[in-house]
Amino acid sequence: MTENASKYNGPDHIGIIMDGNGRWAQSQGLSRIKGHRQGVETCPRIIEACQELDIHYLTLYAFSAENWKRPESEVNALMELLELFLMKETETLVKQRVRLHTIGREEDLPDRPRAALKKAMDVTREFDEWHLALALNYSSRNEIVDATKAIAAKAAAGKLDPKDLNWEAISNHLYTREMPDPDLIVRTSGETRLSNFLLMQSAYAEFYFTGTCWPDFTKAHLEEAISYYNNRERRFGRTGEQIEFESSLSF
């Protein structure tokens, strides 16, 4: 994973915590399930908007490891919506040449959505310009645990010397090892926490929180988030004077 750094360049990787489906439904006098359905309809529009805005990596926080604690009827509906989304949108992903990834413990998903997920990833595997990652049964803490176990197993087998461990070695064992770190994390619906999403990878990310619920989130809202990002000075430990000097050398 890499740090995409520049005050003037737009984000290459955006992570979105898609929050507010339930609040949106409540405000409309609808059930939570209908809110989730409307939220699913937002996804293809934002995927397309990312391509139009030259954002090559998009990670959507679709289902957290903690979401299993929700009522069984809601969890079942979310799994059905995941399957339907994949069945409906895989052809579009192929046409748009978007490679689908998943991060999380996908092996614990029900058989039908897991099969649809595998099919979608298989048919898009050769694409390398546009990337969509679905965080499913995802927990950043679980990710760290899984990476630690994999590293410990290699060390025990004599395939890795603990003295050689550095951030690059650790990041190569994270779920996101095929993607750059996120430049911008967006959370909808007004909450201002990360909720166990990409904790390690977002060390240098910018954060943008909007009160807009996910079902109402549009390309215009995404552009507002990118505008906020573009007005931030990303220093990565350097001073503002260093950034200005380095920028002057590029002109």
Secondary structure, 3 states (H helix, E strand, C coil): CCCCCCCCCCCCEEEEECCCHHHHHHHCCCCHHHHHHHHHHHHHHHHHHHHHCCCCEEEEEEEEHHHHHCCHHHHHHHHHHHHHHHHHHHHHHHHHCEEEEEECCHHHCCHHHHHHHHHHHHHHCCCCCEEEEEEEEECHHHHHHHHHHHHHHHHHCCCCCHHHCCHHHHHCCCCCCCCCCCCEEEECCCCCCCCCCCCCCCCCCEEEECCCCHHHCCHHHHHHHHHHHHCCCCCCCCCHHHHHHHHHHCC
